[in-house]
C-alpha cells in the first residue's frame, strides 16, 4: 500500500474570510486523476472563517470532524458540529465560520462536474 505525502498550506482571509486557516492536501492531482479538484483536511481556528463563495463547474462537500461552525448555505445559516456533512452544488454559494472555542476541523472534497 503506497503512502501519500500530504502537503499543508496556510491561507489568510480565504475567499474573503477572517484569519488564517490550514489546508492539508490529502491527495495530489495525480491521485485524483482529473475527477476531483481537492481532497483535504481543513483546520480553522476559533473566530476564523472561509468567506462566502460560489462554485462553478464543481461541487464541494464538508464533513465536520471537530468543532462548532456557522455554515452559510446560499445565505441560509446553520450551526454544524462533528458528524455533520454539508454540500454545495454547482452554481451555489457557501461559507463557514468557526464559532466554537476549539479548532474546527473538517474534510473538504471538491468534485468536478462531468464534461
N, C-alpha and C positions, 0 to 999 in steps of 0.2 A: 504494500500500500504506500503510494507516494505521499510525502508530507509537503504541503504547500507553505511557502514562507509568506506570511502576511505582511502588509505594509500599513503603518499608521501615519496619518497626516493630520495636521491641525487646520482648522478653518475658522477664521474670525468673521463674525457677522454674516454667517451663511444665509444666503437668499434674503438679506436684509434683516436677519435675526439679531439677537443680542448675545454678546460674549463670544467665547472661543469653545469650539467643540472638537472632539477627536473622532476620526473615522478610520477604522481598521478594515482595509480591503481584504476579504477572506479568500477571494478568488481573483486571478488575473484575467485579462481579456482573453488569453489563450484558453483557460479552463471554461470560460463562459461561452465559447465557440460562436460568438455573434448573436446569441439568443438573449443575453442579459447585458445590461449596461453597468450594473453594480450589485454586488452581494457583499454586505459589510456589517460590522458591528459599530454602532454609533454610541458615543458617550457624551451626554450633555450635562454639565454641572448645574447645580441649583441656580435658578434665575436666568439661565441662558436659554436660547431658542434657535430653531431654524425658522426663518420667516416664511410667510405665505408665498407660495409659488405654484405655477401651473406646470402640468405635464402635457407634452405634445409628442405623439408618436410612441408613447410608452405608458406604463402604469407603475405605481410604487406601493409596496406593502411594507408596513412596520409591524414587527412582533415585539411587544414590550417584555423585557426580561426583568427589569428592576425599576422602581421609582414610580412617581406620580406625575402626570403631564396633563396639560390642556391641549387637546388636539383640535385643530381648525379643519373642518371638512366643508369646503365651499361656503365659508362664513357661518357654519353651524358649529358650535363649540361643545366638546365632550370632555369629561375627565376620564383618562385611561390609566390603568395600573398594570402591574405584572400579569401576564397571561392574555392580555387584550391584543387583538390583531386589527389593524386599520388598513384600508385600501383606498387608493386614489387612482381613478381611471384616467384614460386618455381625455384630454381637453378639460380636466378638472383641476381643482386647486386644493392645496393643503399646507399645513404648517404645524409645528409642535413646540411647546414651551415646557420646560421643567418647572413645575410649581411645588415640588417637594423639597425635602431637606437633605436628600441623598442624591447621588448621581442618577440620572435617567439613562438606562442602557437598553438599547433595542437592536434588533436585526433589521436591516433595510435591504429590500430586494427591488431592483428596477428591471422590468421585463419589457423588451421591445415588442411593439405590435407587429403582427405578421405583415409582410410587404404586399 
